[in-house]
Amino acid sequence: MAPQPLPASEDLARYFEARGEMGKPWIWHLMRIAKLREAKDTMDPQDYMASLQEAHADLMRLGEFWKGREEEVFSGRYRPPTQIEPLPGSPEDR
């Protein structure tokens, strides 16, 4: 079985926009990597590697953004919180 071709950055952008996911920081990193992948053949190899390393470093600076949001981030299923604000006097109330 042949591997599936990777989608073009324009197709990814349309897909993420249709799902309303363009506000998520990791989506922008996916788009950046897709654009780099498309430009690889026209770039100097050293410039490509430097750009890829920079993109990786930026992604790592996001940290553990997914903690507590695993279902949303890794499965794409968003579930809004059942409680919008903490109850007065609760430990979460400031």
Phi, psi and omega in degrees: 000126182284145178293149178289138177292148179286140180290152176289157182299325179295320178294319177298317181299315179298318180297310181293324178294319179296328179275354180073031185253011184289348179273358182270129187298326182289336177294319178297325177291321176299318179296320180297316179295320179298317179294321177296317180301319180291328183271355186306316184290339181259357182260154170295137182305322180291320178295320179298313180296320179295318179294320179294318178295322178295317179296320179296316179299319178296319179296319180293333178290345175295335179072210182267058182299338186276346183301127182083356181232025186304316183297317180294313187287315188266341179243349179079008180260110179269131176234111181296152180296148180286336182239123184284315180234153177293148177293140179303133179087354180283163179302332180280344180287135181267000000 
